Amino acid sequence: MTMMDTTQQRMQEAEGLAAVLDAAYAAFEGMLSVIHAVQDPASGLFAAFVMVAASAANGRNALALAPSLPKHPLLAGAAEQQPWSGEPPERVAEVVAGLSHLAAERLTQAAASAPDTGDGAACRNAAQSARDIYGMLSTGP
């Protein structure tokens, strides 16, 4: 199982605000890891990956401001996994798009129920970054 598989699963299974914030932070970090691993100036996806990396960093940074983000990751070990299994950049784009769509949904839900305005703002800002990523990489409707 790659880090991206674990990250996707964590994002799906996160319960409670702190867990969603933690999983989303890890998701943005994971996106950055796999994007950097496949960036190739000769690739047709290079420009998109550069823009996606900026949005992933923005999403991660927005979550870093959330008061309820755990100080230490709730799940250790994901960083030790291989970030990506060596598949082509097109597959990376597909996986990152799917993860960003899931993160946007979960962060939007978390923003709506966040009791702290700082958490709500962080979730909304990070959700927008995730939607931006999805929009840049999505090939579907």
Secondary structure in CASP SS format (residue, H / E / C, confidence):
PFRMAT SS
TARGET T0000
AUTHOR 0000-0000-0000
METHOD secondary structure of the structure
MODEL  1
M C 1.00
T C 1.00
M H 1.00
M H 1.00
D H 1.00
T H 1.00
T H 1.00
Q H 1.00
Q H 1.00
R H 1.00
M H 1.00
Q H 1.00
E H 1.00
A C 1.00
E C 1.00
G C 1.00
L H 1.00
A H 1.00
A H 1.00
V H 1.00
L H 1.00
D H 1.00
A H 1.00
A H 1.00
Y H 1.00
A H 1.00
A H 1.00
F H 1.00
E H 1.00
G H 1.00
M H 1.00
L H 1.00
S H 1.00
V H 1.00
I H 1.00
H H 1.00
A H 1.00
V H 1.00
Q C 1.00
D C 1.00
P C 1.00
A C 1.00
S C 1.00
G C 1.00
L C 1.00
F H 1.00
A H 1.00
A H 1.00
F H 1.00
V H 1.00
M H 1.00
V H 1.00
A H 1.00
A H 1.00
S H 1.00
A H 1.00
A H 1.00
N H 1.00
G H 1.00
R H 1.00
N H 1.00
A H 1.00
L H 1.00
A H 1.00
L C 1.00
A C 1.00
P C 1.00
S C 1.00
L C 1.00
P C 1.00
K C 1.00
H C 1.00
P C 1.00
L C 1.00
L C 1.00
A C 1.00
G C 1.00
A H 1.00
A H 1.00
E H 1.00
Q C 1.00
Q C 1.00
P C 1.00
W C 1.00
S C 1.00
G C 1.00
E C 1.00
P C 1.00
P H 1.00
E H 1.00
R H 1.00
V H 1.00
A H 1.00
E H 1.00
V H 1.00
V H 1.00
A H 1.00
G H 1.00
L H 1.00
S H 1.00
H H 1.00
L H 1.00
A H 1.00
A H 1.00
E H 1.00
R H 1.00
L H 1.00
T H 1.00
Q H 1.00
A H 1.00
A H 1.00
A H 1.00
S H 1.00
A C 1.00
P C 1.00
D C 1.00
T H 1.00
G H 1.00
D H 1.00
G H 1.00
A H 1.00
A H 1.00
C H 1.00
R H 1.00
N H 1.00
A H 1.00
A H 1.00
Q H 1.00
S H 1.00
A H 1.00
R H 1.00
D H 1.00
I H 1.00
Y H 1.00
G H 1.00
M H 1.00
L H 1.00
S C 1.00
T C 1.00
G C 1.00
P C 1.00
END
